[in-house]
Amino acid sequence: MTSPTTFPLMTNSWQIAAGTIAALTAVWLLGQTIVSRRAKRSFPPGPPGLPLVGNLLDMPNVTEWLVYAEWAKKYGDIVGVRMPGMSIVFLDDEQDVKALFASRSSNYSNRLSMPMLHLSGWEDATASTSIGNLFRTHRRLMTKFLGSQTIKKTAGIQEEFTRAAIIDMIQKDDSVQSHLKWMAAKLLLRLTYGHNVVDRDDGFVHWADVSLQSFLLTSRPDWIVNSLPFLQYLPAWLPGMGFKEIAADSRMKAQRSHDDPLKWVKAQIAAGTAQPSFALDVLSDMDLAVDEDPIRVVLGNLYIAGSDTIIATLSWFLLAMSLFPDAQRRAQAEIDEVIAGERLPHLADRPNLPYLDALLKEIVRWNAVTNIALPHVALADDTYKGFRFEKGTIFMPNVWSILHNPKKYPDPFKFKPERFLDKSNERSVDGVEVNEDPNHFVFGFGMRICPGRHLADSVIWTFAAQILASCNISSARYADGTAITESNIDSTSGFVSCPLPFTSKIVARSRHAQALLFD
């Protein structure tokens, strides 16, 4: 039986702990407020904040890009907000983005240091690595196996896996995203490690997927420890420290997803049975002189970096083909003229299919996978347009606003692939490059441009070309059976925007087209 004094003592200890945390938090917030006030005069305008917490309560959780676009209309193209421990600047205009991230790339290419990422084992993830030797090592490794010429050599494998996915879509009435997720998993694991996935219970697929979900969860900036960094040093048993248990679980998943596949490849090499892969190329290149740790991290990150981009972009593509049948038919007619029904398209056919390229550019512009770019951080104090940006200031470009700027893309809310087809449409007006390739914004900027863009672009084109050559796409519906129209499109929020799960009616265009798929 519990003694009469035990429970009150326990209660008191929790009260003392909670009170201590509250006091430390108040002192820390007060210090941040004082620092913030000193720099306020030269900071960009933005929504008024509250004492101590600043703009913390103003930050949106859904369709963030629309909220930031409204702020830009009210406060200007450069909007500033402050929260405990951080100053954030939203960039709504392409000229400001290019001026800072291209012309001044050396100062505006760092990443946000988030304590939650460090606790969770993702501090060395390529996307979040700060500028320095490790960043340069990661880029050197990725340049080796993700360059455009290297990716061209994998065209046959890409065609094999995209064709298999299209067959599954014809035969199984699952959500579009589930088919694309399965295709991306098999393709990326084959290219990265030479591993052939046989069934959905595959261990590599499991750990790759759980690590992806773990990264997406722990990389969110709204964890309390990111705003109150001193919390990471407090004991895990204190109230409010639940993030530590989540971080420990994430660290285990990150380690498994990085270590296990590379160990398997090394065993395959020792046995003489290793299949061609990025991992085999890197491990066999003695000239690289790179430690194994960054190798395992870079290879492990390929699934995280590539799968969501491929899945989301192709989901938007299939939805667009259901919504805009005229564009679908025009792309099919172009493919038919070039291929003449003799085979499915190859990557080598791309120069002869300009409308398909224009169509895919419009998909990217119409509903971008990345509406808000990953944050850039200033390495040193700087001034721009009369504003003073202190070292550590966070910059977030609103890609959605840029891609829906009517001066840059006339009639921006209309789906018009032909805007990219006529080269005479590409001109400069008041310093704005009209109808610029939207991939220049979606894949990042300056030193932070996505090193996997050639692979993503190649896979997306191959899938689109093959399914348009062989199938008709129509009747997009949400999981509850509601028909999708232009007026009820809904998507996920966050750094990767994807349509909510939906199905499409995908049928072979003819018996001959179906035979080409199964050949």
C-alpha positions in Angstrom: 0.0 0.0 0.0 1.3 3.5 -0.8 2.4 5.5 2.2 0.5 8.7 2.8 3.6 10.8 2.1 4.7 9.2 -1.2 2.1 10.7 -3.6 2.3 14.3 -2.3 6.1 14.2 -2.6 5.8 12.9 -6.1 3.3 15.7 -6.9 5.6 18.3 -5.5 8.6 17.0 -7.5 6.5 17.3 -10.7 5.3 20.7 -9.7 8.9 21.8 -9.0 10.1 20.4 -12.4 7.2 22.1 -14.2 7.8 25.4 -12.4 11.5 25.2 -13.2 10.8 24.7 -16.9 8.3 27.5 -16.9 10.8 29.9 -15.2 13.6 28.9 -17.6 11.3 29.4 -20.6 10.1 32.8 -19.4 13.7 34.0 -18.9 14.7 32.7 -22.3 11.7 34.2 -24.1 12.4 37.6 -22.4 16.0 37.5 -23.6 14.9 36.7 -27.1 12.3 39.5 -27.0 15.0 42.0 -26.0 17.3 40.9 -28.8 14.4 41.0 -31.2 13.4 44.6 -30.3 17.0 45.8 -30.9 16.9 44.6 -34.5 13.3 45.4 -35.3 13.8 48.7 -37.0 15.6 47.3 -40.0 13.6 44.1 -40.3 11.0 43.6 -43.1 7.3 44.4 -42.2 4.9 41.7 -41.3 1.9 40.7 -39.2 2.1 42.2 -35.7 3.1 39.7 -33.1 2.4 39.2 -29.4 4.7 39.8 -26.4 7.1 37.0 -25.8 5.8 34.6 -28.4 6.0 37.0 -31.4 4.3 35.6 -34.5 4.2 32.0 -33.2 0.4 31.9 -33.2 0.2 33.5 -36.7 1.9 30.6 -38.5 -0.5 28.5 -40.6 -0.6 24.6 -40.5 -2.4 24.1 -43.8 -2.0 25.7 -47.3 0.8 27.8 -45.9 1.7 29.2 -49.3 -1.8 30.9 -49.6 -1.4 32.6 -46.3 2.1 33.8 -47.1 0.8 35.1 -50.4 -1.9 37.1 -48.6 0.8 38.5 -46.3 2.8 39.7 -49.4 -0.2 41.5 -50.7 -0.5 43.4 -47.4 3.1 43.9 -46.4 5.1 43.7 -49.6 7.2 41.0 -51.5 9.5 40.7 -48.5 7.7 39.8 -45.3 9.3 39.3 -41.9 8.0 37.4 -38.9 9.7 36.7 -35.5 9.2 33.9 -33.1 11.2 32.8 -30.0 14.7 32.1 -31.2 14.2 32.7 -34.9 13.6 35.4 -37.5 11.9 34.3 -40.7 11.7 36.2 -44.0 9.2 35.1 -46.7 10.2 35.9 -50.3 7.3 36.3 -52.7 9.1 37.7 -55.8 11.4 35.7 -58.1 13.8 38.6 -58.5 14.5 38.7 -54.7 14.9 34.9 -54.7 17.4 35.0 -57.5 19.3 38.0 -56.0 19.8 36.3 -52.7 20.0 32.6 -53.6 21.9 32.9 -56.9 23.9 36.2 -56.9 24.6 35.9 -53.1 24.5 32.1 -52.9 27.6 31.9 -50.7 25.8 33.7 -47.9 22.3 32.4 -48.3 22.8 28.6 -48.7 23.0 27.4 -45.2 20.3 25.2 -43.6 18.3 25.7 -40.5 19.9 23.9 -37.5 17.0 22.2 -35.7 17.6 20.4 -32.4 14.9 17.9 -33.1 16.7 16.8 -36.3 20.0 16.3 -34.3 18.2 14.3 -31.6 16.5 12.2 -34.2 19.6 11.1 -36.1 18.9 13.2 -39.2 21.5 15.9 -38.6 23.6 14.7 -41.5 20.7 14.2 -44.0 21.8 15.8 -47.3 18.8 18.2 -47.4 19.6 19.6 -43.9 23.4 19.5 -43.9 25.0 22.9 -43.3 27.6 24.4 -45.7 31.0 22.9 -45.0 33.2 19.8 -45.7 30.3 17.3 -45.1 28.0 19.2 -47.5 30.8 19.2 -50.2 31.4 15.5 -49.7 27.7 14.7 -50.1 27.5 16.8 -53.3 30.6 15.1 -54.7 29.1 11.7 -54.1 25.8 12.6 -55.6 27.4 14.2 -58.6 29.1 10.8 -59.3 25.9 8.7 -59.5 23.2 11.3 -60.2 24.7 13.2 -63.1 22.7 13.5 -66.3 24.9 11.1 -68.2 24.8 8.5 -65.5 21.0 8.7 -65.3 20.7 8.1 -69.0 22.4 4.8 -68.6 19.6 3.7 -66.3 16.9 4.4 -68.9 16.2 0.7 -69.5 15.6 0.0 -65.8 13.3 3.1 -65.5 11.3 1.8 -68.5 11.0 -1.7 -67.0 9.6 -0.4 -63.6 7.3 2.2 -65.0 5.8 -0.3 -67.5 5.2 -2.7 -64.6 3.4 0.1 -62.6 1.2 0.9 -65.6 0.2 -2.7 -65.9 -0.7 -2.8 -62.2 -2.8 0.4 -62.6 -4.8 -1.3 -65.4 -5.3 -4.5 -63.4 -5.9 -3.2 -59.9 -8.3 -0.5 -58.8 -6.1 0.9 -56.0 -5.4 4.5 -55.3 -3.0 6.2 -57.7 -0.6 7.0 -54.9 -0.4 3.4 -53.7 0.7 2.3 -57.2 3.2 5.1 -57.5 4.6 4.6 -54.1 5.2 0.9 -54.9 6.9 1.8 -58.2 9.1 4.4 -56.6 10.2 2.0 -53.8 11.1 -0.8 -56.2 12.9 1.5 -58.7 14.9 3.5 -56.1 16.0 0.4 -54.2 17.1 -1.3 -57.4 19.0 1.7 -58.7 20.6 2.5 -55.3 21.5 -0.9 -53.9 20.8 -3.4 -56.8 18.1 -4.9 -54.6 15.2 -6.5 -56.5 12.0 -6.1 -54.5 9.7 -9.1 -54.8 6.7 -8.4 -52.5 5.3 -5.7 -50.3 6.6 -7.3 -47.2 10.2 -6.7 -48.3 12.4 -5.5 -45.4 14.2 -2.9 -47.4 10.9 -1.3 -48.4 9.7 -1.4 -44.8 12.7 0.4 -43.4 12.9 2.8 -46.2 9.3 3.8 -45.7 9.3 4.1 -41.9 12.5 6.1 -42.1 10.8 8.5 -44.7 7.8 8.9 -42.4 10.2 9.5 -39.4 12.2 12.1 -41.3 9.0 13.9 -42.4 7.8 13.9 -38.8 10.9 15.1 -37.1 12.0 17.6 -39.7 8.9 19.8 -39.0 10.0 23.1 -37.6 7.2 23.4 -35.0 8.6 21.0 -32.4 8.9 22.9 -29.1 12.6 22.0 -28.7 13.3 23.9 -32.0 11.9 27.1 -30.4 13.2 26.4 -26.9 16.6 24.7 -27.6 17.6 24.4 -24.0 14.9 21.7 -23.5 17.1 19.2 -25.3 19.5 19.2 -22.3 16.8 18.5 -19.7 16.0 14.9 -18.4 13.5 12.9 -20.4 11.3 12.2 -17.4 10.3 15.8 -17.0 6.8 16.9 -18.2 6.8 18.2 -21.8 9.8 16.0 -22.8 7.8 13.6 -24.9 9.7 14.7 -28.0 12.8 12.9 -26.7 11.1 9.5 -26.9 10.0 10.2 -30.5 13.5 11.4 -31.3 15.1 8.2 -29.9 12.7 6.0 -32.0 13.6 8.1 -35.1 17.3 7.7 -34.5 16.9 3.9 -34.5 14.9 4.0 -37.7 17.4 6.3 -39.4 20.3 4.0 -38.4 18.6 0.8 -39.6 17.6 2.4 -43.0 21.2 3.6 -43.6 23.2 0.6 -42.3 21.3 -2.5 -43.3 21.2 -2.0 -47.1 24.8 -1.1 -47.3 25.8 -4.1 -45.3 23.8 -6.2 -47.7 25.6 -4.7 -50.7 29.0 -5.4 -49.2 28.0 -9.0 -48.5 26.8 -9.3 -52.2 30.2 -7.9 -53.3 32.1 -10.4 -51.2 30.0 -13.2 -52.7 30.5 -11.9 -56.2 26.7 -11.6 -56.7 26.3 -7.8 -56.5 24.1 -6.2 -59.2 24.9 -2.9 -60.8 23.9 0.0 -58.5 24.9 3.4 -57.2 26.2 1.7 -54.0 28.4 -0.7 -56.0 29.8 2.2 -58.1 30.7 4.2 -55.0 32.2 1.3 -53.0 34.3 0.2 -56.0 35.7 3.7 -56.8 39.0 3.8 -54.8 39.6 7.3 -56.1 36.8 8.8 -54.1 38.7 8.5 -50.8 35.5 9.1 -48.8 34.7 7.6 -45.4 31.9 5.1 -45.3 29.7 7.2 -43.0 28.7 9.8 -45.6 28.3 7.1 -48.2 25.7 5.3 -46.2 23.9 8.5 -45.4 23.8 9.8 -49.0 22.6 6.4 -50.3 20.0 6.2 -47.6 18.7 9.7 -48.3 18.0 8.9 -52.0 14.8 7.2 -51.1 13.7 10.0 -48.9 14.6 12.7 -51.4 13.3 10.9 -54.5 10.2 9.0 -53.6 8.0 11.8 -52.4 8.9 14.1 -55.4 8.2 11.3 -57.9 5.0 10.2 -56.3 3.6 13.7 -55.9 4.5 14.9 -59.4 3.1 11.9 -61.1 -0.1 12.1 -59.0 -0.6 15.6 -60.2 0.1 14.4 -63.8 -2.5 11.7 -63.6 -5.1 14.0 -62.0 -4.5 16.6 -64.7 -4.9 14.1 -67.5 -8.3 13.2 -66.0 -9.3 16.9 -65.7 -7.9 18.1 -69.1 -8.7 15.4 -71.7 -7.9 17.8 -74.6 -4.3 18.1 -73.4 -4.1 14.3 -72.9 -5.3 13.7 -76.5 -2.8 16.2 -78.0 0.1 14.6 -76.2 -1.1 11.1 -77.3 -1.3 12.4 -80.9 2.2 13.7 -80.8 3.5 10.4 -79.4 1.6 8.4 -82.1 3.1 10.5 -84.8 6.6 9.9 -83.6 6.3 6.3 -82.5 3.7 5.1 -85.0 2.5 2.5 -82.6 5.5 0.3 -83.1 6.8 0.4 -79.5 6.6 2.4 -76.3 8.6 5.6 -76.1 12.2 5.7 -75.0 14.1 8.5 -73.4 15.9 9.0 -76.7 12.6 10.1 -78.2 12.3 13.1 -75.9 13.7 15.8 -78.3 11.0 14.8 -80.8 8.1 15.2 -78.3 8.1 19.0 -77.5 4.4 19.1 -76.4 4.9 16.3 -73.9 7.8 18.4 -72.4 5.6 21.5 -72.3 2.8 19.4 -70.7 5.0 18.2 -67.9 6.3 21.8 -67.3 2.7 23.0 -66.9 2.0 20.2 -64.5 4.9 21.4 -62.3 3.7 25.1 -62.6 0.0 24.4 -62.2 0.3 22.5 -58.9 3.9 22.4 -57.7 5.2 19.6 -55.6 7.1 22.2 -53.6 5.0 25.2 -52.9 7.3 26.5 -50.1 11.0 25.8 -50.7 13.2 24.4 -48.0 14.5 27.1 -45.7 17.8 28.9 -46.5 19.7 30.5 -43.6 22.1 33.5 -43.7 25.7 32.6 -42.9 26.5 36.2 -42.0 24.9 39.6 -41.5 23.8 41.3 -44.7 21.7 44.2 -46.0 19.3 44.0 -49.0 16.9 46.7 -50.2 17.3 48.6 -47.0 16.6 45.7 -44.8 19.3 44.2 -42.4 19.4 40.5 -42.1 21.3 39.1 -39.2 23.3 35.9 -39.3 20.9 33.0 -38.7 17.9 34.6 -40.4 15.7 32.0 -42.1 14.5 32.6 -45.7 11.5 30.8 -47.2 10.7 31.4 -50.9 7.0 31.1 -51.8 7.3 29.0 -55.0 3.6 28.9 -55.4 3.4 32.7 -55.7 6.2 32.8 -58.2 4.5 30.2 -60.4 1.2 32.0 -60.2 2.5 35.5 -60.9 0.4 36.8 -63.8 3.3 38.9 -65.1 5.5 35.8 -65.3 2.9 33.3 -66.3 -0.1 35.0 -68.0 -3.5 33.6 -67.1 -1.8 31.6 -64.3 -4.8 29.7 -63.0 -5.6 28.2 -66.4 -3.9 24.9 -67.4 -2.1 25.9 -70.6 0.8 23.6 -71.7 1.2 25.6 -74.9 2.6 28.5 -72.9 5.9 26.6 -72.9 5.7 25.4 -76.5 6.0 28.7 -78.4 9.5 30.1 -77.8 8.3 33.6 -78.7 6.4 33.5 -75.4 9.7 33.5 -73.6 10.6 37.1 -73.1 11.6 39.5 -70.4 9.2 42.1 -69.2 10.3 44.6 -66.5 13.0 42.2 -65.5 10.6 39.3 -65.2 11.4 36.3 -67.4 8.0 35.3 -68.8 7.1 31.6 -69.0 10.4 30.5 -67.5 10.9 26.8 -67.0 9.2 26.2 -63.6 11.7 23.5 -62.7 14.2 26.3 -62.1 12.2 27.0 -58.9 10.8 23.6 -57.9 14.2 21.9 -57.6 15.8 24.6 -55.5 18.2 27.4 -55.9 22.0 28.2 -56.1 24.2 25.9 -54.2 21.1 24.1 -52.8 19.7 23.0 -56.2 18.5 19.4 -55.9 21.3 16.9 -57.0 18.6 14.3 -57.8 16.7 16.5 -60.2 18.0 14.6 -63.3 16.8 11.2 -61.9 13.4 12.6 -60.9 12.9 14.4 -64.3 13.9 11.2 -66.2 11.5 8.9 -64.2 8.6 11.4 -64.5 9.1 11.8 -68.3 9.4 8.0 -68.8 6.3 7.2 -66.9 4.2 10.0 -68.6 5.4 9.0 -72.1 4.7 5.3 -71.6 1.2 5.7 -70.0 0.1 8.2 -72.6 1.3 6.0 -75.4 -0.6 3.0 -74.1 -3.5 4.2 -71.9 -6.5 6.5 -71.6 -6.8 8.3 -68.2 -10.1 9.6 -66.9 -12.7 9.7 -64.0 -10.6 10.8 -61.1 -12.4 10.2 -57.8 -11.5 10.7 -54.1 -11.6 7.7 -51.8 -15.2 8.4 -50.9 -16.3 8.3 -54.5 -16.6 12.0 -55.0 -15.7 13.0 -58.6 -12.7 15.4 -58.7 -13.2 18.7 -60.6 -11.1 21.8 -60.9 -13.1 23.4 -58.1 -12.7 20.7 -55.4 -9.0 19.8 -55.8 -7.5 19.2 -52.3 -3.9 18.4 -51.4 -1.5 17.8 -48.5 0.3 20.7 -46.9 4.0 20.9 -45.9 7.1 20.9 -48.0 5.7 18.3 -50.4 2.3 18.9 -51.8 0.4 15.9 -53.2 -3.3 15.4 -54.2 -5.3 13.6 -51.5 -5.6 9.9 -52.3 -7.7 9.3 -55.5 -8.3 6.7 -58.1 -8.4 7.1 -61.9 -9.9 5.0 -64.6 -6.9 3.8 -66.6 -7.5 1.5 -69.5 -5.4 0.4 -72.5 -6.0 2.4 -75.6 -6.2 -0.7 -77.7 -5.3 -4.4 -77.7 -2.2 -3.5 -79.6 -1.2 -0.9 -77.0 -1.8 -3.4 -74.2 0.4 -6.0 -76.0 3.2 -3.4 -76.1 3.0 -3.1 -72.3 3.2 -6.8 -71.8 5.9 -7.4 -74.4 
